[in-house]
């Protein structure tokens, strides 16, 4: 099961026939296991890592440190939910250290993101402060090097 | 220049002339001309050396590690090697006397044979095997005596088969498991029988265990010198090329008894002086912190192994399921071609490069060696092309 997950995490588009060969199982069994993993929300979704900049889109990504006032009974969870429900918000983590939530936002322009932070995020009750950092250049994302120029330098045939 | 002699080939050393040229050169020349060739003919990992190993080498350069080292290799590296074998197999080697760091296992093999052989001494070599076993034996003045391993015994060698070829002149038994090209391994039981055979005939064993970290399934690699009473009569060869994807660094080592290692060191100090210090620094990092990267690569080879085994079997090529290294050795006799013709026609027709089994000894005829040290996408595409070839070219 772990091996199937590792294979899918690396490449979700692998045909089931290949997965079955690699796992030495039948295609039927692999299909069934995948459905089970989806049903149990162990597999949450299948995403594609896209270099949008190369495609020609100029999106703006901001990483925002958010400080919160925790609430009785629910702690940070209910404020976090008020934040992560926004479509603009890509990622939210509760953090240890000098701030509480790390929020990653994507927008079409600097203005777009600044506006969202000022009017929607900072004004939520319980949010006591925000610090925004704009991302300038991605080098590596989710384990993938963005412009990887290492290539196979081996001889075509060797003993 | 005016040629004064036309007999240059006759003037070369007879030892060199006795060595046959490599059987894979021709394929290399054809494949190198092709644009879209998929190569299953590569005898090295497709991974680049793990970054932490490369990074530690760069740091070493910054710190000025650019000098010669002790002939035997850096003491820290020899300590790490000895510690590794003590932990993993329970060996009791001494770092000061029982280890020699070499320029790849290739050098270690060469100088081991040169240190041991007198003219006419016979070396038992199970085949199919790595291409240099025969050549290095001849160059060292010895006589290679081949012992064919059988597919129906999963390419393992038995004492009965060795017994048929042993003579008064037999001095060394040279084995390489996990095996290039077959992917065969020897179990502890198999090796114990070989150990008894070696004791009976008082042979020295050279055990090339360069693929020792690459085994799959339930059978763990057994180090020959860790068997009872075998450490003293074994010259154990290993290196970093395959397990740590470090082929180009050229770094290996030999472990053995004091006398043999001292003799090998004597040759090494006059011919090589020492292994490159940059590679030695990197090798220390590999042994100290590289295991997790190595394990990840092994897991990946294992998936590819199952994929290629399944694919070849489904298209009707019978093959033994490899248990180690990163090669599979299907039987292609059903195609009607010799292994050489099969490899050449496949390359011409479908642009897939592999190596004919005959390059690894006469008993490799009827097989081809496919390396699965390449990406899953390429393996899948190569399997499609091979299947296509079999449909259109069966004789």
Interface residues (C-beta under 8 A of the other chain):
Chain A: X3 X7 X14 X18 X21 X22 X23 X24 X150 X152 X154 X155 X156 X157 X158 X159
Chain B: X22 X24 X27 X28 X31 X32 X37 X39 X41 X42 X43 X44 X46 X48 X130 X131 X132 X180 X299 X303 X304 X306 X307 X310 X311 X353 X355 X359 X376 X380
